[in-house]
Amino acid sequence: MINMDFERTGFFSFDTELEDIAIKKVKKFDRSWKVTRGGSINNVPLVWKDIVYFGAMDGYVYAVDLKTKKEVWRFKTKGVIMESSPVLCGNETICIGSYDYNLYAIKMKTGREKWHFRTSGEILTSCFFKNGIVYFGSSDGYVYALKASSGKLVWKFKTGGEIEAVPVVYENKVFIGSFDDYFYCLDTRTGKEIWRFKTGGEIVNSNSPLVNKGIIYFTSFDNYLYAVDANSGKEIWRFKTGKYGNTANPVLHEGVLYQDSRDGNLYAIDLDGNELWRFRTKEDVMGIPIIHKDRIYVGSCDNNLYCLDLKTGKEVWRFETGGVLFMPPAIHNEKIYFGSWDCHLYCLDLKGNEIWRFASSTISPSYLPPPYEVFEVVVKKTSEEREGREEKYNINLTGRVSEDEYSVKNEYASETAYATKKDYGE
């Protein structure tokens, strides 16, 4: 009987012998658009001058005093705030996006609006601030550049799909992915396209791409982590992370990339694309890690925040909440701050002990669709009579796979689709 792994992932259970199965993606990854209003907290807190700032899916942006644990102010938007984290954008102002189509600039002392900019779609992820300009994407398919002082539009660039990705700026270039399967490099001054790179799936990134020594690292829903030359757009290598897509980019520490994956693993990878180790949780989707001193802190769909040893990947401790944890925590003055789908912001010490928690306006969690609903299990062949089937039916119930399956393969063309003009008209 083979049913354990399918039951864990939410597919189905069945009592039969399988010769061969496959995981097939049957539609676009639209999970984020199906979430509902509630009290869940799913972004990265910003700690600034003894105040922690964060958004919630009740539509509010909160400011909480770290000393008194009391609310200082809250700012109301008209939509869900999910993966858009508050970003410091100069002059004690934070910027944050909402599902009400607006990017807001809020004064940190008073909680009053400085300006807002309306797009034609939900803003699902965080902006990026540099040199007085705020860069962000919207589900309307545009990348926007605004003046941080006034919210005035500098330029916008149209991609061929929705944007659920965080940009990054490096050497007068802005990098961002789109649901049209392309990763874009744009000129920061004009918004003109410099190059684009074709992947095999939607690009859904909850944190900024990583740039190191002229190489940009990013992931795609085609299950790969890519290393691409930031100037030319040429692929250097790719690393496969499983069968259920990727929705975040790696973090770098002392020459090692740490990559979370929707297959339940956290990978440690060297800069040549070789796996060093992996850590697996008991459930499906890993969150984005953060590194502090000799520890890695990462959340999971199993409701736990994990603390791992940086060198070995071994678990040091875990802290369980009442909801899933996708976004990385913030660490300030030896304390850990993070939000949970259970509608609370938590404060822990570095040993995993809870110090306090703060509830959003409602403790009714937001609805979140199952993590693998865009996939189907396809049975290729069945046989009950074949001799030696026990050896051939080697389905690993732990979720781990062989080294061969995780080897670097070029399933998609490695050339870059170059363009100096926009293929998608505004």
C-alpha positions in Angstrom: 0.0 0.0 0.0 1.4 3.4 -1.0 -0.5 6.3 0.4 1.5 8.2 3.0 3.2 10.8 0.8 0.0 11.6 -1.1 -2.0 12.1 2.0 0.7 14.4 3.4 0.7 16.6 0.4 -3.1 16.8 0.2 -3.5 14.8 -3.0 -5.2 11.5 -2.3 -4.7 8.0 -0.8 -5.2 4.8 -2.7 -4.4 1.1 -2.1 -2.7 0.0 -5.3 0.7 -0.8 -6.6 2.2 1.9 -8.9 4.8 1.4 -11.6 5.2 5.0 -12.4 3.7 8.3 -11.3 4.3 11.9 -12.3 3.5 15.3 -10.8 1.8 17.5 -13.4 1.1 21.2 -13.2 -2.4 21.8 -14.6 -2.9 25.5 -14.3 -1.3 28.8 -13.4 -0.2 29.3 -9.8 -3.0 31.6 -8.6 -3.0 30.8 -4.9 -2.3 34.4 -3.8 -5.4 35.8 -5.5 -7.7 33.4 -3.6 -6.8 34.5 0.0 -9.5 36.2 2.0 -9.5 39.0 4.5 -8.7 37.9 8.1 -6.2 38.6 10.8 -3.3 36.5 9.4 0.2 38.1 9.3 2.3 37.1 6.3 5.0 39.7 5.8 8.4 40.6 7.3 8.3 43.0 10.3 10.4 46.2 10.2 12.0 47.2 13.5 13.0 50.9 13.7 13.7 52.9 16.8 12.0 50.5 19.3 8.9 50.2 17.1 7.9 47.2 15.1 5.9 47.8 11.9 4.0 45.2 10.0 0.9 44.6 7.8 -1.9 42.1 8.2 -4.5 40.6 6.0 -7.2 42.6 7.9 -6.0 45.5 5.8 -4.2 47.4 8.6 -0.6 48.5 8.9 0.4 48.3 12.6 3.1 50.1 14.7 3.7 48.4 18.1 6.1 49.7 20.8 8.7 47.1 21.7 9.0 48.3 25.3 5.3 48.5 26.3 4.0 45.9 23.8 1.2 48.4 23.1 -0.1 49.6 19.8 1.1 53.0 18.8 -1.0 53.4 15.7 -2.7 51.5 12.9 -3.3 52.6 9.3 -6.2 51.3 7.4 -6.1 50.2 3.7 -9.1 48.9 1.8 -7.6 45.5 0.9 -5.6 42.6 2.2 -1.9 43.1 3.0 -0.2 39.8 2.4 3.4 39.5 1.3 4.1 43.2 1.0 6.3 44.1 3.9 6.9 47.6 5.2 10.0 49.1 3.6 11.9 52.1 4.9 11.8 54.7 2.1 13.7 57.7 3.6 12.6 60.6 5.9 11.0 58.2 8.4 8.5 56.9 5.9 7.5 53.3 5.2 6.0 52.1 1.9 3.7 49.1 1.7 1.3 47.7 -0.9 -2.3 46.5 -0.6 -4.7 44.4 -2.6 -6.7 47.6 -3.0 -4.3 48.4 -5.9 -2.4 51.1 -3.9 1.1 51.6 -2.8 1.1 53.7 0.4 3.7 55.9 1.9 3.1 56.3 5.7 4.8 58.5 8.2 6.3 56.4 10.8 5.8 58.7 13.8 2.1 59.4 13.3 0.8 56.7 11.0 -0.6 59.2 8.6 -0.5 58.9 4.9 2.1 60.8 3.1 0.9 59.8 -0.4 -0.5 56.8 -2.3 -0.1 55.6 -5.8 -2.9 53.6 -7.5 -2.2 50.9 -10.0 -4.7 48.7 -12.0 -4.1 45.6 -9.9 -3.3 44.1 -6.5 0.1 44.8 -5.1 1.1 41.4 -3.6 4.8 41.9 -2.8 7.2 44.4 -1.3 8.8 47.4 -3.0 12.5 48.2 -3.3 13.9 51.6 -2.4 17.2 53.1 -3.6 18.5 56.6 -4.4 15.1 58.3 -3.7 13.2 55.9 -6.1 10.6 53.2 -5.1 10.4 50.2 -7.5 7.6 47.7 -7.3 5.4 45.4 -9.4 1.6 45.0 -9.6 -0.7 42.3 -10.8 -1.6 44.6 -13.7 1.7 43.4 -15.2 3.6 46.7 -14.8 6.8 47.5 -13.1 6.7 51.0 -11.6 9.3 53.5 -10.5 8.1 56.4 -8.3 9.7 59.3 -6.5 9.8 58.4 -2.8 9.3 62.1 -1.8 6.0 62.6 -3.7 4.8 59.3 -5.2 5.1 60.8 -8.7 5.5 58.3 -11.5 9.0 58.3 -13.1 8.4 55.4 -15.5 6.5 52.1 -15.9 7.3 49.0 -17.9 4.8 46.4 -19.1 5.5 42.7 -18.9 3.4 39.9 -20.3 1.9 38.7 -17.1 1.0 39.5 -13.5 3.8 40.4 -11.2 4.2 38.7 -7.8 7.9 39.3 -7.4 10.1 41.7 -5.4 12.6 43.7 -7.5 16.2 44.5 -6.7 18.5 47.3 -8.0 22.1 46.7 -8.9 24.5 49.0 -10.9 21.7 51.1 -12.5 19.7 48.0 -13.4 16.5 46.8 -11.8 15.7 43.1 -11.9 12.3 41.5 -11.5 10.4 38.5 -12.6 6.9 38.1 -14.1 4.1 35.5 -14.5 5.0 35.5 -18.2 7.9 33.2 -17.3 10.5 35.9 -18.0 13.1 37.5 -15.7 13.7 41.1 -16.7 16.6 43.5 -16.5 15.6 47.1 -16.9 17.4 50.5 -16.9 16.7 52.2 -13.6 16.7 55.7 -15.2 14.4 55.0 -18.2 12.6 51.7 -17.5 13.8 50.4 -20.9 14.5 46.7 -21.2 18.2 45.7 -21.3 17.6 41.9 -21.5 15.2 39.2 -20.5 15.7 35.6 -19.5 13.2 32.8 -20.3 12.4 30.2 -17.6 10.0 27.3 -17.8 7.4 28.7 -15.4 5.9 31.7 -13.6 8.3 33.7 -11.5 6.9 34.2 -8.0 9.4 35.7 -5.6 8.5 36.8 -2.1 11.9 38.4 -1.6 14.4 40.2 -3.8 16.7 38.4 -6.2 20.2 38.0 -4.8 23.1 39.7 -6.6 26.7 38.7 -5.8 29.8 39.7 -7.7 28.0 40.3 -11.0 25.8 37.2 -10.8 22.1 37.3 -10.1 20.3 34.4 -8.4 16.6 33.9 -8.7 14.0 31.1 -8.9 11.1 30.1 -11.1 8.0 27.9 -10.7 9.8 25.5 -13.1 11.6 24.1 -10.0 15.0 25.7 -10.7 17.3 28.1 -9.0 19.2 30.0 -11.6 22.6 31.7 -11.6 22.7 34.3 -14.5 25.3 36.9 -15.5 23.8 40.2 -14.4 25.2 42.2 -17.3 24.6 39.8 -20.2 21.7 37.7 -19.1 23.6 34.5 -19.9 22.9 31.4 -17.8 25.8 30.2 -15.7 24.1 27.2 -14.0 20.8 26.0 -12.6 19.9 23.8 -9.6 16.7 21.7 -9.3 14.8 21.9 -6.1 11.9 19.4 -6.5 8.5 19.2 -8.3 6.3 21.9 -6.8 7.8 25.1 -7.9 9.8 27.9 -6.1 8.4 31.1 -4.7 11.4 32.7 -3.1 15.0 33.6 -3.8 18.1 32.4 -1.9 20.0 34.2 0.8 23.8 34.2 0.9 26.2 33.8 3.8 29.9 33.2 3.7 29.9 31.7 0.2 26.9 29.5 0.7 23.4 29.9 -0.8 20.5 28.9 1.4 17.4 28.1 -0.7 13.9 27.3 0.6 11.6 25.2 -1.6 8.0 24.2 -1.8 9.0 20.6 -1.6 9.7 21.0 2.1 13.4 21.3 2.0 15.9 24.0 2.9 19.0 23.5 0.7 22.6 24.7 1.3 24.3 25.1 -2.1 27.8 26.3 -3.0 28.4 29.1 -5.5 29.0 26.5 -8.2 25.5 25.1 -7.9 26.4 22.0 -5.8 24.3 20.8 -2.9 26.0 20.8 0.5 23.1 19.6 2.6 19.4 19.8 3.0 17.0 20.0 5.9 13.4 18.7 5.6 10.4 19.6 7.7 7.5 17.2 8.3 5.2 19.2 6.1 5.2 20.8 2.6 6.4 24.3 2.1 9.4 25.9 3.6 9.6 29.7 4.4 12.3 32.1 3.6 15.4 31.8 5.9 17.3 34.4 7.7 20.8 34.0 9.1 22.0 35.4 12.4 25.5 34.5 13.8 25.8 30.7 13.5 22.1 29.9 13.2 19.5 29.8 10.5 15.9 30.7 11.3 13.2 29.5 8.9 9.4 29.0 9.1 7.3 26.2 7.5 3.9 25.2 6.5 3.9 22.9 9.5 3.4 26.0 11.7 6.9 25.9 13.2 9.8 28.4 13.3 13.0 26.3 13.1 16.4 27.2 14.4 19.1 25.2 12.6 22.9 25.0 12.9 24.4 26.9 10.1 27.2 24.5 9.3 25.4 21.2 9.6 21.7 22.0 9.0 20.8 20.1 12.1 17.8 21.3 14.1 18.6 23.2 17.4 15.0 24.1 18.4 11.6 24.8 17.0 8.7 27.0 18.1 5.2 26.1 17.1 2.5 28.6 16.4 -1.1 28.1 15.4 -0.6 28.9 11.7 1.7 28.6 8.7 4.9 30.6 8.5 6.1 31.6 5.1 8.0 34.9 5.5 11.4 35.3 7.3 11.6 36.8 10.8 13.3 40.0 11.8 16.1 39.9 14.4 16.7 43.0 16.5 18.7 43.3 19.8 18.9 39.5 20.1 15.2 39.1 19.8 13.2 37.4 17.0 10.0 39.0 15.5 7.7 37.2 13.1 4.1 37.0 12.1 2.0 33.9 11.7 -1.1 32.9 9.9 -2.7 32.5 13.3 -3.1 36.3 13.5 -0.3 37.0 15.9 3.1 38.8 15.8 5.5 36.9 18.0 8.6 38.0 19.9 11.0 35.2 21.0 14.5 35.1 22.5 17.3 33.4 20.6 16.7 30.2 22.5 13.1 29.9 21.2 11.3 31.1 24.3 8.3 33.3 23.8 8.5 36.8 25.3 5.2 38.2 24.1 2.7 38.2 21.2 0.5 40.8 19.7 -2.9 40.0 18.0 -4.2 41.7 14.9 -7.7 43.2 14.8 -9.3 39.7 14.4 -8.2 36.3 15.4 -10.1 34.7 12.5 -7.4 33.5 10.1 -7.5 34.3 6.4 -8.4 31.5 4.0 -5.4 30.1 2.1 -5.9 27.4 -0.6 -4.0 24.1 -0.4 -0.4 24.5 -1.4 -0.4 22.0 -4.3 -3.8 22.6 -5.8 -2.3 23.5 -9.2 -0.7 20.1 -9.4 -2.2 16.6 -10.2 -0.7 13.2 -9.6 -0.7 11.3 -13.0 -0.5 7.5 -12.9 1.5 6.5 -16.0 1.3 2.7 -15.7 -0.1 0.2 -13.3 0.9 -3.5 -12.9 0.0 -6.1 -10.3 1.6 -9.1 -12.0 5.1 -7.8 -13.0 8.0 -9.7 -11.3 10.4 -7.7 -9.2 8.0 -4.8 -8.8 9.0 -4.1 -5.3 12.4 -3.0 -6.4 11.0 -1.0 -9.2 8.3 0.7 -7.1 10.8 2.7 -5.2 8.7 5.7 -4.0 10.3 7.5 -1.1 7.8 8.4 1.6 10.1 10.8 3.3 10.0 13.2 0.4 13.8 12.9 -0.2 14.9 12.1 -3.7 18.1 10.6 -5.2 21.1 12.7 -6.2 20.3 12.0 -9.8 16.9 13.6 -9.6 18.4 16.7 -8.1 21.3 16.9 -10.6 21.5 20.0 -12.8 19.6 19.4 -16.0 19.0 21.6 -19.0 15.3 20.9 -19.6 14.7 24.4 -20.9 16.7 26.3 -23.5 19.5 28.1 -21.8 19.8 31.0 -24.3 18.5 34.4 -23.3 15.7 36.0 -25.2 17.2 39.5 -25.8 15.3 42.5 -26.6 16.0 46.2 -26.6 12.4 47.1 -27.1 9.3 46.1 -25.2 7.5 43.2 -26.8 4.4 44.0 -24.8 2.8 47.4 -25.7 1.7 49.8 -23.0 
